[in-house]
Amino acid sequence: MAVWSEIFRSKDENAYLISRPPIFKGSDTIINLPFTHHDQFIARSEKPQVKERFFIFTSAAVSKLKAKANEECNMQNISSLQAVSALLWRCVTRVRHQPGNSETICRLVISNRRRMNPPLSDDYFGSPVGSVSGTATVEDLMAHGLGWAALRIHEAVTNHDDIAVKKFVDSWCRNPVVYKPNALFHPNTTHIGSSPRFDMYGCEFGLGKAVAARSGFVNKADGKMTRYPGREGGGSMDVEVCLLPEYMMALECDEEFIIALKIN
């Protein structure tokens, strides 16, 4: 999208000379998927009747959440993304009213580019992503603060290094699978994807700066969160939250969540 926008804005007959040509790096390995019929890898399921809502975190709110998480952990390594993710994990878990001894999971989709050794170029034409999970019992997550939750996420991200990435790729090549939505989304999971680092508002095609960034119809389930850069910039963040109606109603009244949103 960014390259397409660059071509449009250049208004040059040589617009195909883009500033960051993609790097195509493939593999000679042929992988045979272990299926004999398409029903073995296609899963059809009804779309859950979730409520979707966008919440705006100002740059001040994001900064305060980050500072609070680091202060509670007595460190400076918790990122803004990890702090906001921890808040979402805690608040969504609270409104679900799960048993205290049950496990709750915060799963983040993250890029593998900088985690590989040597790192993949930002111009590599592909989507080298993985997922990491912070886990806790509901009781522990509720008994501790924002920093404790953020540290669980931070440790999961830190441990996702070159060794972990290559171990996963090797495992998949030996036993390839096609992931199904039913296996990705679970009632006890908060699933967080995308990133406010993506330049959503920099892609321009003659209509001016976009009013808002929105997602489409697919990949929506209870607990699915999508992060976007805030339109105001400066580190602000918009988060699309998908929850069952009763959970969304409770989240809109959750004290910890509302206090964070009101910071200006």
C-alpha positions in Angstrom: 0.0 0.0 0.0 2.8 2.4 0.8 4.6 1.7 -2.5 1.3 2.1 -4.4 0.8 5.5 -2.6 4.3 6.5 -3.5 3.7 5.8 -7.2 0.5 7.8 -7.1 2.1 10.8 -5.4 5.2 10.9 -7.6 3.2 12.0 -10.6 6.2 10.9 -12.7 6.3 8.8 -15.8 9.2 6.9 -14.2 7.1 6.2 -11.1 8.0 2.5 -11.3 11.4 3.5 -9.9 10.3 3.3 -6.3 12.5 4.3 -3.4 12.4 0.9 -1.6 12.3 -2.0 -4.1 11.0 -5.2 -2.6 13.4 -8.0 -1.8 12.2 -11.4 -3.0 13.9 -14.2 -1.1 12.3 -17.6 -1.6 13.2 -21.2 -0.7 14.0 -24.1 -3.0 12.4 -26.5 -0.5 9.2 -28.2 -1.8 6.7 -28.8 1.0 3.9 -31.2 0.5 0.8 -30.5 2.6 -0.4 -33.8 4.1 -4.0 -33.6 2.9 -6.0 -35.7 0.5 -9.2 -33.7 0.5 -10.0 -30.0 1.0 -12.3 -30.7 3.9 -9.2 -31.5 5.9 -7.9 -27.9 5.8 -11.1 -25.8 5.2 -13.1 -25.0 8.3 -16.5 -23.4 7.9 -17.9 -21.8 11.0 -20.6 -19.2 11.8 -19.4 -15.7 12.5 -19.9 -15.0 16.2 -22.2 -12.1 16.9 -19.6 -9.8 18.4 -19.7 -6.1 19.0 -17.0 -4.0 17.4 -15.9 -0.7 18.8 -12.8 1.5 18.4 -11.2 3.1 21.5 -8.8 6.0 21.3 -5.8 6.2 23.5 -4.2 9.6 23.4 -0.4 10.0 23.4 -0.6 11.1 27.0 -2.6 8.0 28.0 -0.2 5.7 26.2 2.8 7.4 27.9 1.2 7.2 31.3 0.4 3.5 30.9 4.0 2.8 29.9 5.4 4.8 32.8 3.1 3.1 35.3 3.9 -0.4 34.0 7.7 0.3 34.2 7.4 1.9 37.6 5.5 -1.2 39.0 8.2 -3.5 37.5 11.1 -1.3 38.6 12.5 -1.3 35.1 12.4 0.7 31.9 12.0 -2.1 29.3 8.2 -2.3 29.0 7.2 -0.8 25.7 4.1 1.2 25.0 2.6 -1.7 23.0 3.2 -4.1 25.9 1.6 -1.7 28.4 -1.5 -1.1 26.4 -1.8 -4.8 25.7 -1.5 -5.5 29.4 -4.4 -3.1 30.1 -6.6 -4.8 27.5 -5.7 -8.3 28.8 -6.6 -7.3 32.4 -9.8 -5.5 31.6 -11.2 -8.1 29.1 -10.4 -10.9 31.5 -12.2 -9.0 34.3 -15.4 -8.5 32.4 -15.5 -12.2 31.3 -15.9 -13.4 34.9 -13.9 -16.6 34.3 -13.1 -19.0 37.2 -10.1 -17.8 39.3 -8.1 -21.0 38.7 -8.6 -21.0 34.9 -5.8 -19.9 32.6 -6.0 -16.7 30.7 -3.9 -15.9 27.6 -2.7 -12.7 26.0 -1.6 -13.6 22.4 0.3 -11.1 20.3 1.1 -11.4 16.6 4.7 -10.0 16.2 7.2 -9.6 13.4 10.1 -12.0 13.1 12.2 -9.7 10.9 14.4 -8.1 13.6 14.4 -11.3 15.7 16.3 -13.4 13.2 20.1 -13.5 12.9 21.0 -12.0 10.6 17.7 -9.9 10.6 15.5 -9.8 7.5 15.3 -6.5 5.7 12.3 -4.3 6.2 11.9 -4.5 2.4 11.7 -8.3 2.3 8.5 -9.1 0.4 6.7 -11.4 2.7 4.9 -11.6 6.0 7.3 -13.3 8.5 5.2 -13.1 11.6 4.9 -15.3 14.7 2.9 -15.2 17.8 3.8 -15.1 21.5 1.6 -15.6 24.6 1.6 -14.2 28.1 -0.2 -16.6 30.4 -1.5 -16.4 34.0 -4.4 -17.7 36.1 -7.3 -15.3 36.2 -6.8 -15.0 40.0 -3.1 -13.9 39.6 -3.8 -11.5 36.8 -6.5 -9.8 38.8 -4.5 -9.8 42.1 -1.5 -8.0 40.6 -1.2 -4.7 38.8 -0.7 -3.5 35.2 3.1 -3.9 35.5 2.9 -7.5 36.5 0.7 -8.3 33.4 3.0 -6.2 31.1 6.0 -8.1 32.4 4.4 -11.5 31.4 4.0 -10.1 27.9 7.5 -8.5 27.8 9.1 -11.8 28.8 7.2 -13.7 26.1 8.3 -11.2 23.5 11.9 -11.2 24.7 12.1 -15.0 24.5 11.0 -15.0 20.9 14.5 -14.8 19.4 16.3 -16.3 16.4 16.4 -19.8 18.0 12.7 -19.7 18.7 11.8 -18.5 15.2 13.9 -21.1 13.4 12.7 -23.9 15.7 9.1 -23.1 14.8 9.9 -22.9 11.0 11.7 -26.2 11.2 8.8 -27.8 13.1 6.3 -26.5 10.6 8.3 -27.7 7.6 8.5 -31.2 9.1 4.8 -31.2 10.1 3.0 -28.6 8.0 -0.5 -27.4 9.1 -3.1 -25.0 7.8 -4.3 -22.9 10.7 -8.0 -22.6 11.3 -9.8 -19.7 13.0 -11.4 -22.0 15.5 -8.0 -23.0 16.8 -6.7 -19.4 17.1 -9.6 -17.9 19.1 -10.4 -19.3 22.5 -12.9 -18.0 25.2 -10.0 -17.4 27.6 -7.8 -15.6 25.0 -7.2 -11.9 24.2 -5.7 -12.0 20.7 -3.9 -8.8 19.7 -2.7 -8.0 16.1 -1.5 -5.3 13.8 0.6 -2.4 15.1 0.4 1.4 15.6 3.8 1.5 13.9 2.2 0.8 10.5 1.8 4.1 8.6 -1.9 3.9 7.9 -2.4 7.6 7.4 0.7 8.1 5.2 -1.0 6.2 2.4 -2.7 8.9 0.3 -4.4 8.7 -3.1 -5.6 12.2 -3.8 -8.4 12.4 -1.2 -6.3 13.8 1.6 -5.5 12.2 4.9 -7.9 9.5 5.9 -10.5 10.3 8.6 -9.9 6.9 10.3 -8.4 3.5 9.9 -10.9 0.6 9.9 -10.8 -3.1 9.3 -12.9 -5.4 7.3 -15.3 -8.2 7.9 -13.1 -11.2 8.4 -11.1 -12.5 11.4 -13.5 -11.2 14.0 -14.1 -13.1 17.1 -14.6 -12.6 20.8 -11.4 -11.2 22.2 -9.8 -10.1 18.9 -8.1 -6.7 19.2 -6.5 -4.7 16.3 -4.1 -1.8 17.0 -3.7 1.2 14.7 -1.8 4.5 14.9 -4.0 7.3 16.3 -4.9 10.0 13.7 -3.4 12.7 16.0 0.0 11.0 15.8 2.6 11.5 18.5 2.3 8.0 19.9 -1.5 7.9 20.1 -3.2 4.6 19.5 -6.5 3.4 18.3 -7.7 -0.1 19.2 -10.5 -2.0 17.6 -12.1 -4.4 20.2 -14.3 -7.3 19.3 -16.3 -8.8 22.2 -19.5 -10.6 22.8 -22.3 -8.0 23.5 -22.4 -8.6 27.3 -18.7 -8.3 27.6 -18.5 -5.1 25.5 -21.2 -3.6 27.7 -19.2 -4.4 30.8 -15.9 -3.2 29.3 -17.5 0.2 28.6 -18.2 0.5 32.3 -14.9 -1.0 33.6 -13.2 1.5 35.9 -9.6 0.8 35.1 -10.3 0.9 31.3 -12.3 4.1 31.5 -9.7 5.9 33.6 -7.0 5.1 31.0 -9.1 6.3 28.1 -9.8 9.7 29.9 -6.2 10.7 30.2 -5.5 13.7 28.0 
